[in-house]
Amino acid sequence: MNQRIAQFALVVADYDEAIDFYTRVMGFELLEDTVMSETKRWVRVKPRGEGECAILLAKAANQEQLSRVGNQTGGRVFLFLHTDDFWRDYQRLREHQVEFVREPSEESYGTVAVCKDLYGNLWDIIGK
């Protein structure tokens, strides 16, 4: 058996502001931005590097979905970004005024900090 997670959906309020944040601030690459209809686009981003898992930026289509933007996990850390250079990426996020809710600490698995994305989703940034 061979299985993998290829992508997952992240509910966002606006395609363009989400693309801007994830590409300009987080440094991700835009894989695809295809117009599907007047209100829907197929937008995929991913961290730069060898990994294949992508994030599908899915614009909230109704009030219930909109209520989940920024809190898809009930306030827990939602996403885990592993990096080959923690301090480089930490500095870039700081320069873009990304809010950190837990400052860097040294753990047995590496250096880690917790920040919020543009909607408030919590990310662990983990590296060496």
C-alpha positions as CSV (number, residue, x, y, z in Angstrom):
1,M,0.0,0.0,0.0
2,N,1.3,3.5,-0.8
3,Q,-0.7,6.5,0.5
4,R,0.1,10.2,1.0
5,I,-1.6,13.4,1.7
6,A,-1.4,15.4,-1.5
7,Q,-3.1,18.5,-0.3
8,F,-5.6,19.8,2.2
9,A,-8.1,22.7,2.1
10,L,-7.6,25.8,4.2
11,V,-10.7,28.0,4.3
12,V,-9.9,31.7,3.6
13,A,-11.8,34.9,3.3
14,D,-10.3,36.1,0.1
15,Y,-8.2,34.4,-2.6
16,D,-5.9,37.3,-3.4
17,E,-5.0,38.3,0.2
18,A,-4.4,34.7,1.0
19,I,-2.1,34.2,-2.0
20,D,-0.2,37.4,-1.1
21,F,0.3,36.3,2.5
22,Y,1.4,32.7,1.7
23,T,3.7,33.7,-1.2
24,R,5.1,37.0,-0.1
25,V,5.2,36.6,3.7
26,M,5.5,32.9,4.2
27,G,7.7,32.5,1.1
28,F,5.6,29.7,-0.4
29,E,5.3,29.1,-4.2
30,L,2.0,29.5,-6.0
31,L,1.4,26.2,-7.9
32,E,-1.9,27.0,-9.5
33,D,-4.6,29.7,-9.7
34,T,-7.3,28.6,-12.0
35,V,-10.7,30.3,-12.3
36,M,-13.5,27.7,-12.0
37,S,-16.5,30.1,-12.0
38,E,-17.4,33.6,-11.3
39,T,-16.9,33.0,-7.5
40,K,-14.6,30.0,-7.3
41,R,-10.9,29.5,-8.1
42,W,-8.6,26.5,-7.6
43,V,-5.7,28.0,-5.8
44,R,-2.8,25.8,-4.6
45,V,0.4,26.9,-2.7
46,K,3.2,25.0,-1.0
47,P,6.3,25.6,0.9
48,R,9.4,25.8,-1.2
49,G,11.5,22.6,-1.2
50,E,11.2,18.9,-1.8
51,G,7.8,18.2,-0.2
52,E,4.8,17.7,-2.3
53,C,1.9,18.4,0.0
54,A,0.0,21.6,-1.1
55,I,-2.5,23.8,0.6
56,L,-5.7,24.4,-1.4
57,L,-6.8,27.9,-0.5
58,A,-10.6,27.6,-0.5
59,K,-12.6,30.8,-0.3
60,A,-15.5,30.5,2.2
61,A,-18.7,30.1,0.2
62,N,-21.3,30.8,3.0
63,Q,-21.6,32.1,6.5
64,E,-20.9,28.8,8.2
65,Q,-17.6,28.4,6.3
66,L,-16.7,32.0,6.9
67,S,-17.2,31.4,10.6
68,R,-14.4,28.8,10.5
69,V,-11.8,31.1,8.8
70,G,-8.9,31.3,11.1
71,N,-10.2,28.7,13.6
72,Q,-10.5,25.4,11.8
73,T,-9.0,23.6,14.8
74,G,-10.7,25.3,17.7
75,G,-7.7,27.3,18.7
76,R,-5.1,24.5,18.6
77,V,-1.9,24.7,16.4
78,F,-3.2,23.7,13.0
79,L,-0.1,23.6,10.7
80,F,3.5,22.6,11.2
81,L,6.2,24.1,8.9
82,H,9.6,22.4,9.1
83,T,12.4,24.5,7.8
84,D,16.1,24.0,7.1
85,D,16.9,27.4,8.6
86,F,14.7,28.4,11.5
87,W,16.3,31.8,12.2
88,R,16.1,32.9,8.5
89,D,12.4,32.1,8.4
90,Y,11.7,33.5,11.8
91,Q,13.3,36.8,10.8
92,R,11.4,37.0,7.6
93,L,8.1,36.5,9.4
94,R,9.1,39.1,12.0
95,E,9.9,41.6,9.2
96,H,6.4,41.1,7.9
97,Q,4.9,41.8,11.3
98,V,3.6,38.2,11.7
99,E,2.3,37.8,15.3
100,F,4.1,35.2,17.4
101,V,2.1,33.8,20.3
102,R,5.0,31.7,21.5
103,E,8.6,32.9,21.1
104,P,11.4,30.6,20.0
105,S,12.4,27.8,22.3
106,E,14.9,25.0,22.1
107,E,13.3,21.6,22.2
108,S,14.7,18.1,21.7
109,Y,13.4,18.1,18.1
110,G,14.7,21.6,17.3
111,T,13.9,25.2,17.6
112,V,10.2,26.0,17.6
113,A,7.9,29.1,17.7
114,V,4.2,29.5,17.2
115,C,2.8,32.2,15.0
116,K,-0.6,33.3,13.5
117,D,-1.3,33.5,9.8
118,L,-3.3,36.4,8.4
119,Y,-6.5,34.9,9.6
120,G,-5.3,33.7,13.0
121,N,-4.6,30.0,12.3
122,L,-1.8,28.8,14.5
123,W,1.4,27.5,12.9
124,D,4.4,25.8,14.5
125,I,7.6,26.9,12.8
126,I,10.2,24.2,13.5
127,G,13.8,24.0,12.4
128,K,17.4,23.8,13.3
